[in-house]
Each structure stands twice: as structure tokens, then as C-alpha cells.
Amino acid sequence: MTLPLWGCSFDYGETAAADDGQPDIVMNNVEYVRVRDGYPVVRFTAESAERYESRQAMDLQNFSFEQFETHKENVNAMGSAGIANVELESGNIHMTG
């Protein structure tokens, strides 16, 4: 029996300028969980997320988060904001609204 092979390709068009103001990735209804040593460290959700490689940042709309105790599943901090900006290199998050 022969199984079909599937593949896909993407047409990225012409290379855009490094900082044209357009996000590189746009995602909706995002849930992200960071896990370390088998335990969740932080979970965040956002209505939308836009990632910008040129400035190493992600902009989030209607953002909420939960931070967990070390090596436990108990939440020790939580919050939400209308807008959040994540600095990808440092992991710092600036929230407003």
C-alpha cells in the first residue's frame, strides 16, 4: 500500500523593507503556556497578537495572564489589560488599559 505524500509551500512575495510597520505574524484567540520542568510557569491569552521581528516585539489586544508558583500549579499572580506589548528579548511586558 502506498501512502500519499502531502506538502505545502508559501508565496512570501517580494521581500519587504525591514521596518514597514506591518506585523510579520498575526494571530487571533491566542493561548500560550510556558512550561519548565513539567510545570506551567505562565499562561496568557489574547484576543489578537501581532509579532514584529524588526523590533523584536509582540503587541497583544485584550490580554490576560496567570503566573504559577514554582513547581506547582497554584496561581500566585494574575492580571489583564486592554493592550500589552511584549519585548521578546527580555520578556518584559508593558500593559495599559
Phi and psi in radians as a Rosetta constraint file:
Dihedral C 1 N 2 CA 2 C 2 CIRCULARHARMONIC -1.771 0.35
Dihedral N 2 CA 2 C 2 N 3 CIRCULARHARMONIC 2.235 0.35
Dihedral C 2 N 3 CA 3 C 3 CIRCULARHARMONIC -1.626 0.35
Dihedral N 3 CA 3 C 3 N 4 CIRCULARHARMONIC 2.434 0.35
Dihedral C 3 N 4 CA 4 C 4 CIRCULARHARMONIC -1.237 0.35
Dihedral N 4 CA 4 C 4 N 5 CIRCULARHARMONIC 2.562 0.35
Dihedral C 4 N 5 CA 5 C 5 CIRCULARHARMONIC -1.778 0.35
Dihedral N 5 CA 5 C 5 N 6 CIRCULARHARMONIC 2.350 0.35
Dihedral C 5 N 6 CA 6 C 6 CIRCULARHARMONIC -2.024 0.35
Dihedral N 6 CA 6 C 6 N 7 CIRCULARHARMONIC 2.596 0.35
Dihedral C 6 N 7 CA 7 C 7 CIRCULARHARMONIC -2.678 0.35
Dihedral N 7 CA 7 C 7 N 8 CIRCULARHARMONIC 2.998 0.35
Dihedral C 7 N 8 CA 8 C 8 CIRCULARHARMONIC -2.605 0.35
Dihedral N 8 CA 8 C 8 N 9 CIRCULARHARMONIC 2.853 0.35
Dihedral C 8 N 9 CA 9 C 9 CIRCULARHARMONIC -2.468 0.35
Dihedral N 9 CA 9 C 9 N 10 CIRCULARHARMONIC 2.777 0.35
Dihedral C 9 N 10 CA 10 C 10 CIRCULARHARMONIC -2.097 0.35
Dihedral N 10 CA 10 C 10 N 11 CIRCULARHARMONIC 2.424 0.35
Dihedral C 10 N 11 CA 11 C 11 CIRCULARHARMONIC -1.743 0.35
Dihedral N 11 CA 11 C 11 N 12 CIRCULARHARMONIC 1.815 0.35
Dihedral C 11 N 12 CA 12 C 12 CIRCULARHARMONIC -1.466 0.35
Dihedral N 12 CA 12 C 12 N 13 CIRCULARHARMONIC -0.034 0.35
Dihedral C 12 N 13 CA 13 C 13 CIRCULARHARMONIC 1.149 0.35
Dihedral N 13 CA 13 C 13 N 14 CIRCULARHARMONIC -2.819 0.35
Dihedral C 13 N 14 CA 14 C 14 CIRCULARHARMONIC -1.331 0.35
Dihedral N 14 CA 14 C 14 N 15 CIRCULARHARMONIC 2.582 0.35
Dihedral C 14 N 15 CA 15 C 15 CIRCULARHARMONIC -1.137 0.35
Dihedral N 15 CA 15 C 15 N 16 CIRCULARHARMONIC 2.208 0.35
Dihedral C 15 N 16 CA 16 C 16 CIRCULARHARMONIC -1.452 0.35
Dihedral N 16 CA 16 C 16 N 17 CIRCULARHARMONIC 2.882 0.35
Dihedral C 16 N 17 CA 17 C 17 CIRCULARHARMONIC -1.069 0.35
Dihedral N 17 CA 17 C 17 N 18 CIRCULARHARMONIC 2.669 0.35
Dihedral C 17 N 18 CA 18 C 18 CIRCULARHARMONIC -1.031 0.35
Dihedral N 18 CA 18 C 18 N 19 CIRCULARHARMONIC -0.584 0.35
Dihedral C 18 N 19 CA 19 C 19 CIRCULARHARMONIC -2.335 0.35
Dihedral N 19 CA 19 C 19 N 20 CIRCULARHARMONIC 1.326 0.35
Dihedral C 19 N 20 CA 20 C 20 CIRCULARHARMONIC -1.678 0.35
Dihedral N 20 CA 20 C 20 N 21 CIRCULARHARMONIC 0.109 0.35
Dihedral C 20 N 21 CA 21 C 21 CIRCULARHARMONIC 1.443 0.35
Dihedral N 21 CA 21 C 21 N 22 CIRCULARHARMONIC -0.092 0.35
Dihedral C 21 N 22 CA 22 C 22 CIRCULARHARMONIC -1.639 0.35
Dihedral N 22 CA 22 C 22 N 23 CIRCULARHARMONIC 2.432 0.35
Dihedral C 22 N 23 CA 23 C 23 CIRCULARHARMONIC -1.197 0.35
Dihedral N 23 CA 23 C 23 N 24 CIRCULARHARMONIC 2.615 0.35
Dihedral C 23 N 24 CA 24 C 24 CIRCULARHARMONIC -1.401 0.35
Dihedral N 24 CA 24 C 24 N 25 CIRCULARHARMONIC -0.548 0.35
Dihedral C 24 N 25 CA 25 C 25 CIRCULARHARMONIC -2.428 0.35
Dihedral N 25 CA 25 C 25 N 26 CIRCULARHARMONIC 2.377 0.35
Dihedral C 25 N 26 CA 26 C 26 CIRCULARHARMONIC -2.173 0.35
Dihedral N 26 CA 26 C 26 N 27 CIRCULARHARMONIC 2.238 0.35
Dihedral C 26 N 27 CA 27 C 27 CIRCULARHARMONIC -2.269 0.35
Dihedral N 27 CA 27 C 27 N 28 CIRCULARHARMONIC 2.569 0.35
Dihedral C 27 N 28 CA 28 C 28 CIRCULARHARMONIC -2.094 0.35
Dihedral N 28 CA 28 C 28 N 29 CIRCULARHARMONIC 2.594 0.35
Dihedral C 28 N 29 CA 29 C 29 CIRCULARHARMONIC 0.899 0.35
Dihedral N 29 CA 29 C 29 N 30 CIRCULARHARMONIC 1.086 0.35
Dihedral C 29 N 30 CA 30 C 30 CIRCULARHARMONIC -1.608 0.35
Dihedral N 30 CA 30 C 30 N 31 CIRCULARHARMONIC 2.404 0.35
Dihedral C 30 N 31 CA 31 C 31 CIRCULARHARMONIC -2.268 0.35
Dihedral N 31 CA 31 C 31 N 32 CIRCULARHARMONIC 2.223 0.35
Dihedral C 31 N 32 CA 32 C 32 CIRCULARHARMONIC -2.234 0.35
Dihedral N 32 CA 32 C 32 N 33 CIRCULARHARMONIC 2.283 0.35
Dihedral C 32 N 33 CA 33 C 33 CIRCULARHARMONIC -2.212 0.35
Dihedral N 33 CA 33 C 33 N 34 CIRCULARHARMONIC 2.151 0.35
Dihedral C 33 N 34 CA 34 C 34 CIRCULARHARMONIC -1.665 0.35
Dihedral N 34 CA 34 C 34 N 35 CIRCULARHARMONIC 2.237 0.35
Dihedral C 34 N 35 CA 35 C 35 CIRCULARHARMONIC -2.060 0.35
Dihedral N 35 CA 35 C 35 N 36 CIRCULARHARMONIC 2.383 0.35
Dihedral C 35 N 36 CA 36 C 36 CIRCULARHARMONIC -2.342 0.35
Dihedral N 36 CA 36 C 36 N 37 CIRCULARHARMONIC 2.260 0.35
Dihedral C 36 N 37 CA 37 C 37 CIRCULARHARMONIC 0.947 0.35
Dihedral N 37 CA 37 C 37 N 38 CIRCULARHARMONIC 0.602 0.35
Dihedral C 37 N 38 CA 38 C 38 CIRCULARHARMONIC 1.443 0.35
Dihedral N 38 CA 38 C 38 N 39 CIRCULARHARMONIC 0.033 0.35
Dihedral C 38 N 39 CA 39 C 39 CIRCULARHARMONIC -2.067 0.35
Dihedral N 39 CA 39 C 39 N 40 CIRCULARHARMONIC 2.511 0.35
Dihedral C 39 N 40 CA 40 C 40 CIRCULARHARMONIC -1.191 0.35
Dihedral N 40 CA 40 C 40 N 41 CIRCULARHARMONIC 2.437 0.35
Dihedral C 40 N 41 CA 41 C 41 CIRCULARHARMONIC -1.771 0.35
Dihedral N 41 CA 41 C 41 N 42 CIRCULARHARMONIC -0.807 0.35
Dihedral C 41 N 42 CA 42 C 42 CIRCULARHARMONIC -2.659 0.35
Dihedral N 42 CA 42 C 42 N 43 CIRCULARHARMONIC 2.586 0.35
Dihedral C 42 N 43 CA 43 C 43 CIRCULARHARMONIC -2.283 0.35
Dihedral N 43 CA 43 C 43 N 44 CIRCULARHARMONIC 2.344 0.35
Dihedral C 43 N 44 CA 44 C 44 CIRCULARHARMONIC -2.342 0.35
Dihedral N 44 CA 44 C 44 N 45 CIRCULARHARMONIC 2.653 0.35
Dihedral C 44 N 45 CA 45 C 45 CIRCULARHARMONIC -2.210 0.35
Dihedral N 45 CA 45 C 45 N 46 CIRCULARHARMONIC 2.651 0.35
Dihedral C 45 N 46 CA 46 C 46 CIRCULARHARMONIC -2.634 0.35
Dihedral N 46 CA 46 C 46 N 47 CIRCULARHARMONIC 2.513 0.35
Dihedral C 46 N 47 CA 47 C 47 CIRCULARHARMONIC -1.144 0.35
Dihedral N 47 CA 47 C 47 N 48 CIRCULARHARMONIC -0.687 0.35
Dihedral C 47 N 48 CA 48 C 48 CIRCULARHARMONIC -2.596 0.35
Dihedral N 48 CA 48 C 48 N 49 CIRCULARHARMONIC 2.660 0.35
Dihedral C 48 N 49 CA 49 C 49 CIRCULARHARMONIC -2.401 0.35
Dihedral N 49 CA 49 C 49 N 50 CIRCULARHARMONIC 2.331 0.35
Dihedral C 49 N 50 CA 50 C 50 CIRCULARHARMONIC -2.172 0.35
Dihedral N 50 CA 50 C 50 N 51 CIRCULARHARMONIC 2.125 0.35
Dihedral C 50 N 51 CA 51 C 51 CIRCULARHARMONIC -1.821 0.35
Dihedral N 51 CA 51 C 51 N 52 CIRCULARHARMONIC 2.317 0.35
Dihedral C 51 N 52 CA 52 C 52 CIRCULARHARMONIC -2.081 0.35
Dihedral N 52 CA 52 C 52 N 53 CIRCULARHARMONIC 1.860 0.35
Dihedral C 52 N 53 CA 53 C 53 CIRCULARHARMONIC -1.171 0.35
Dihedral N 53 CA 53 C 53 N 54 CIRCULARHARMONIC -0.648 0.35
Dihedral C 53 N 54 CA 54 C 54 CIRCULARHARMONIC -1.094 0.35
Dihedral N 54 CA 54 C 54 N 55 CIRCULARHARMONIC -0.570 0.35
Dihedral C 54 N 55 CA 55 C 55 CIRCULARHARMONIC -1.949 0.35
Dihedral N 55 CA 55 C 55 N 56 CIRCULARHARMONIC 0.163 0.35
Dihedral C 55 N 56 CA 56 C 56 CIRCULARHARMONIC 0.856 0.35
Dihedral N 56 CA 56 C 56 N 57 CIRCULARHARMONIC 0.962 0.35
Dihedral C 56 N 57 CA 57 C 57 CIRCULARHARMONIC -2.502 0.35
Dihedral N 57 CA 57 C 57 N 58 CIRCULARHARMONIC 2.763 0.35
Dihedral C 57 N 58 CA 58 C 58 CIRCULARHARMONIC -2.304 0.35
Dihedral N 58 CA 58 C 58 N 59 CIRCULARHARMONIC 2.276 0.35
Dihedral C 58 N 59 CA 59 C 59 CIRCULARHARMONIC -1.788 0.35
Dihedral N 59 CA 59 C 59 N 60 CIRCULARHARMONIC 2.266 0.35
Dihedral C 59 N 60 CA 60 C 60 CIRCULARHARMONIC -2.076 0.35
Dihedral N 60 CA 60 C 60 N 61 CIRCULARHARMONIC 2.490 0.35
Dihedral C 60 N 61 CA 61 C 61 CIRCULARHARMONIC -1.982 0.35
Dihedral N 61 CA 61 C 61 N 62 CIRCULARHARMONIC 2.423 0.35
Dihedral C 61 N 62 CA 62 C 62 CIRCULARHARMONIC 0.865 0.35
Dihedral N 62 CA 62 C 62 N 63 CIRCULARHARMONIC 1.175 0.35
Dihedral C 62 N 63 CA 63 C 63 CIRCULARHARMONIC -1.704 0.35
Dihedral N 63 CA 63 C 63 N 64 CIRCULARHARMONIC 2.412 0.35
Dihedral C 63 N 64 CA 64 C 64 CIRCULARHARMONIC -2.440 0.35
Dihedral N 64 CA 64 C 64 N 65 CIRCULARHARMONIC 2.665 0.35
Dihedral C 64 N 65 CA 65 C 65 CIRCULARHARMONIC -2.516 0.35
Dihedral N 65 CA 65 C 65 N 66 CIRCULARHARMONIC 2.754 0.35
Dihedral C 65 N 66 CA 66 C 66 CIRCULARHARMONIC -2.333 0.35
Dihedral N 66 CA 66 C 66 N 67 CIRCULARHARMONIC 2.299 0.35
Dihedral C 66 N 67 CA 67 C 67 CIRCULARHARMONIC -1.908 0.35
Dihedral N 67 CA 67 C 67 N 68 CIRCULARHARMONIC 2.405 0.35
Dihedral C 67 N 68 CA 68 C 68 CIRCULARHARMONIC -1.842 0.35
Dihedral N 68 CA 68 C 68 N 69 CIRCULARHARMONIC 2.647 0.35
Dihedral C 68 N 69 CA 69 C 69 CIRCULARHARMONIC -1.090 0.35
Dihedral N 69 CA 69 C 69 N 70 CIRCULARHARMONIC 2.633 0.35
Dihedral C 69 N 70 CA 70 C 70 CIRCULARHARMONIC -1.064 0.35
Dihedral N 70 CA 70 C 70 N 71 CIRCULARHARMONIC 2.188 0.35
Dihedral C 70 N 71 CA 71 C 71 CIRCULARHARMONIC 1.021 0.35
Dihedral N 71 CA 71 C 71 N 72 CIRCULARHARMONIC 0.534 0.35
Dihedral C 71 N 72 CA 72 C 72 CIRCULARHARMONIC -2.469 0.35
Dihedral N 72 CA 72 C 72 N 73 CIRCULARHARMONIC 2.926 0.35
Dihedral C 72 N 73 CA 73 C 73 CIRCULARHARMONIC -1.834 0.35
Dihedral N 73 CA 73 C 73 N 74 CIRCULARHARMONIC 0.236 0.35
Dihedral C 73 N 74 CA 74 C 74 CIRCULARHARMONIC -1.435 0.35
Dihedral N 74 CA 74 C 74 N 75 CIRCULARHARMONIC 2.330 0.35
Dihedral C 74 N 75 CA 75 C 75 CIRCULARHARMONIC -1.359 0.35
Dihedral N 75 CA 75 C 75 N 76 CIRCULARHARMONIC 2.229 0.35
Dihedral C 75 N 76 CA 76 C 76 CIRCULARHARMONIC -1.977 0.35
Dihedral N 76 CA 76 C 76 N 77 CIRCULARHARMONIC -0.123 0.35
Dihedral C 76 N 77 CA 77 C 77 CIRCULARHARMONIC -2.746 0.35
Dihedral N 77 CA 77 C 77 N 78 CIRCULARHARMONIC 2.522 0.35
Dihedral C 77 N 78 CA 78 C 78 CIRCULARHARMONIC -2.638 0.35
Dihedral N 78 CA 78 C 78 N 79 CIRCULARHARMONIC 2.793 0.35
Dihedral C 78 N 79 CA 79 C 79 CIRCULARHARMONIC -3.029 0.35
Dihedral N 79 CA 79 C 79 N 80 CIRCULARHARMONIC 3.087 0.35
Dihedral C 79 N 80 CA 80 C 80 CIRCULARHARMONIC -2.698 0.35
Dihedral N 80 CA 80 C 80 N 81 CIRCULARHARMONIC 2.824 0.35
Dihedral C 80 N 81 CA 81 C 81 CIRCULARHARMONIC -2.735 0.35
Dihedral N 81 CA 81 C 81 N 82 CIRCULARHARMONIC 2.669 0.35
Dihedral C 81 N 82 CA 82 C 82 CIRCULARHARMONIC -1.209 0.35
Dihedral N 82 CA 82 C 82 N 83 CIRCULARHARMONIC -0.640 0.35
Dihedral C 82 N 83 CA 83 C 83 CIRCULARHARMONIC -2.391 0.35
Dihedral N 83 CA 83 C 83 N 84 CIRCULARHARMONIC 2.406 0.35
Dihedral C 83 N 84 CA 84 C 84 CIRCULARHARMONIC -2.408 0.35
Dihedral N 84 CA 84 C 84 N 85 CIRCULARHARMONIC 2.514 0.35
Dihedral C 84 N 85 CA 85 C 85 CIRCULARHARMONIC -2.121 0.35
Dihedral N 85 CA 85 C 85 N 86 CIRCULARHARMONIC 2.163 0.35
Dihedral C 85 N 86 CA 86 C 86 CIRCULARHARMONIC -1.822 0.35
Dihedral N 86 CA 86 C 86 N 87 CIRCULARHARMONIC 2.181 0.35
Dihedral C 86 N 87 CA 87 C 87 CIRCULARHARMONIC -1.507 0.35
Dihedral N 87 CA 87 C 87 N 88 CIRCULARHARMONIC 1.950 0.35
Dihedral C 87 N 88 CA 88 C 88 CIRCULARHARMONIC -1.126 0.35
Dihedral N 88 CA 88 C 88 N 89 CIRCULARHARMONIC -0.646 0.35
Dihedral C 88 N 89 CA 89 C 89 CIRCULARHARMONIC -1.223 0.35
Dihedral N 89 CA 89 C 89 N 90 CIRCULARHARMONIC -0.763 0.35
Dihedral C 89 N 90 CA 90 C 90 CIRCULARHARMONIC -1.597 0.35
Dihedral N 90 CA 90 C 90 N 91 CIRCULARHARMONIC -0.433 0.35
Dihedral C 90 N 91 CA 91 C 91 CIRCULARHARMONIC 1.459 0.35
Dihedral N 91 CA 91 C 91 N 92 CIRCULARHARMONIC 0.016 0.35
Dihedral C 91 N 92 CA 92 C 92 CIRCULARHARMONIC -1.174 0.35
Dihedral N 92 CA 92 C 92 N 93 CIRCULARHARMONIC 2.501 0.35
Dihedral C 92 N 93 CA 93 C 93 CIRCULARHARMONIC -2.180 0.35
Dihedral N 93 CA 93 C 93 N 94 CIRCULARHARMONIC 2.217 0.35
Dihedral C 93 N 94 CA 94 C 94 CIRCULARHARMONIC -1.879 0.35
Dihedral N 94 CA 94 C 94 N 95 CIRCULARHARMONIC 2.129 0.35
Dihedral C 94 N 95 CA 95 C 95 CIRCULARHARMONIC -2.032 0.35
Dihedral N 95 CA 95 C 95 N 96 CIRCULARHARMONIC 2.500 0.35
Dihedral C 95 N 96 CA 96 C 96 CIRCULARHARMONIC -2.429 0.35
Dihedral N 96 CA 96 C 96 N 97 CIRCULARHARMONIC 2.737 0.35
